[in-house]
């Protein structure tokens, strides 16, 4: 199974970092947010990723192209140019898909359709961490049989709010400041979801597509009551780094 990660936003609320880097490369300890997300998926057997790039996407490509020598000891034979890695690297297969700097989330996902194929896949945002059990999330999706399953988080927030009844989304309202079940990312999606997306770069996945999925009874909800956070601001980044330094790392399931 593939995991699609949205990595293209400009991260304007974290300008202390994003003037130089895309937000998914903001560091937690000595690794970027994106690495932490991919390690969560890897723990549950997902090792194929499609990264939907936009703002400063070349920085994400550079990070992974330089990953082995940066994070492992190595031997170099300068007479031949042969390099030997001392240690085991990740077994990830990564597709870096340039989807445009100003493209919205639905437009980015639509561009990945040919690379995903006719199979169920996972999707999340490049700035969220959680200790979600992906096996349980996937089972929920399979048991309900809807086109999409979203992870629901109960909290007061500015994020899109889900009205849930019997495990199904009755409605989806984007960015309402209220207490309710919010869109926590970490989706499981079937290929049918592409029928709800347009080729318009300004298609916003969290707007009409999710609303229409909910209206059609095609948006299931997996309720997660464990750790979850979105790293939206520099303050959020500092808080999560403090947790990492103190050894309080609830998202570290690997």
N, C-alpha and C positions, 0 to 999 in steps of 0.2 A: 504494500500500500504506500502511496505517495503522500507527503505532507506539503501543502502549499503555504508559503509564508509571505504575507504582505510586507514589503520592505521599502516602499517607495515614497512615503510621506516626508514632508519637509521638517517636521518636528519643531515648529516655530515656538512652542512653549518651553523648549529646552535649548534656547539659542546659545547658551554657554558652551554646549557641546556641538550642536548641529551647524554652527557656522563652518566647522571644519569636517564634520563627519555626518553620515546619515544616522538617525537615532538608533537603529538596530546595532550599530557598532559602539554605542556608549558602553563603557566598561563597568562590569560588576567584578570586583577583584581584578584578576589579570586576564579575563575573558569578556567578550562583548555579550550584550543581552541575547543576541541572535544565537550565539553558541550555547547558552544556557537553555534556550528553547529547543534547539536541535538535540541536545543531550536528553531532555525529557522525552522527546519522541523516540530517540534511539533506545532508551530503556525499555520501551514497549514494542521494540522490533521494527520500527520505521527507520530506514536508512537511505531513502530516496526523497530528495527535496527539490521543490521548484521555488526559487526565490524570485518574487515579482519586484523588480528593481525600478527605481525612478530617480529621485533626488540623490545625487552623489553615488549612484549605483556602482560606479567604477571602483570606489573604495571598498565595497563588499567583495568584488571580484579580486582585488589586490590582496585583501586579507586572507582569503582561502588559497590563492595561488602561492602565498608566502607562508602558509600555515605550518607546514612540516618543519622547515628549517628554523622557524621562529620559536616553536614550542617543543622541539626535540633536540637531543644531542645528535651529532652526525659526524661522519667521516667524509673528507673530500680529498680525492686524488687529483691534484692540480695539474698533473702531467696529462691526464686523460679527460678531466672534467667530471669523472664519475663521482657521484655522491651516494653514500650509504647512510640510511636513517638508522639510528641506534634507539630502537623502541618502536612501538606499534602506533601507527596513525589511525585516524578514524576511517571506517569503511563506508563513508558517505558517498553517494552519487548525487551531484548537485547540478541542476539546470539553472543558469542565470539568465533570466528573461527580462530584457529591457522593455518596459511597458510605457515609457514616457514620463517626463518629470511632473507634468500637471494632470495626469490621468487619475481618475477617481477609482475607488476600490472595485466596483463592479466592472469597470472598463478594464482594469488590470486582470481580474480573474477571467474575463471573457477571452482575453488574449492567450491564456494558458490552456484553452480547451483542447487544442490539438496535441499538446504535450501530456495532458492528463489521460486522454483516451476514454474508452467506455468502461470506466471502473469507478467504484466508490473511492473517495479520497478525503483526507483531513485538511483543514485550513485554519490558520490563526493569524494574529497580528504580530508584527515584529517588535512589540514592546510590552507583552504581557507574560506573566509567570504564574504558575499554579501547580499544586500537587494533585492534579486531576488523574484519576485512574483511567487511562485511555482504553483499557479493555472494557471497563464498565460503560464508558461513553459509546464505544463502538457497538456493544451489545444492545444498548438502548436504541441506537439507530436501527439496528437489524430487527429488533423486536417490533418496533413501531412501523417500520417500512415506509416512512415519509421521505420526501426528496431531500430534506435537510434536518439536521439535529444541531441545536445550538446549546452551549453550556450556559445555564442560567445561574446568576449570582444574586443573592438577596442582599440588597443594601441601598442606601440613599446615594444617588449619584446623578451626574449630568449625562450619563450614557443612555442609550436606547433602552426603553422599558418594555418588558414582555408581560402581557396578561395571560396567565397560564391556567388551564383547567384540565384535570385528568392527564397531565403530562404533555399536553399539546398547547402550542401558542394560539390563543384566540385573536390576539392583535399584537402589533409591534409598533411602538411610537419612538421615533428617534430623538434622543437628547431631551428628555423631559426631566426637570429637576424635582424628583419625587422619590418616595420610598417604594421599592418594588423589585421585581426580578429583572435584572439587567442583562444585556448581552455581554457575556464574559469572553467572547471569542471561542476558540477551540471547538470548531465545527466538525461535523462529519457530513459530507455532501455526496449525493449521487449525481451522475451525469445529467439527470433531469433538471438540475438547478440551472443549467445553461439556457434552458428554455425561458427562464425568467430574466435573463440578462440581455442587454442590447449591445450592438457594436459601437455605441456612442462612448467616447472616452470619458464623458461626464456622467456615466451611469454609476450611481452610488449604491453599492450592495445593501447597505443598511437602510436605504429609503424604500423605493417602490418594490424592488425584488423581495426583500424580507417581508414587507407588508403583504404583498400578493401571495407569497408562500403561506403566511399565516392565515390569510383569508380563505385560501384553497384547502386548508387542513393538511398542508405539506411541511409544516415546521414543528418538529418535535423538540422537546426541551429535556436536557439532562441537568438536573439540579445538583450543583456542587456546593457543599457546605464546609469545605476545607479552606486551605490558604489560596488566595488569589490576589493579584495586584496588577494594575496597569501603571507603567512608568511614563507618565505624561510630562512631568516637569523636572527641573534640576533638583528640586526638593525631594521628589519621589526617588530619584536616582541616588541621592545621598542617603536617604533612609534605607534603601535596599542594600547599599554598600555597607552601611553600619551593621545591618543584620548579618551580612556575609562575614565581616571582620569579627563579629562576636560569636560566630559559629551557629547562628540561628538562621538556617537555610531550609525552610520547609519545602521549597520547590525542588530541592536537590534529591530527587528520587533515585538517581543512578549511584 
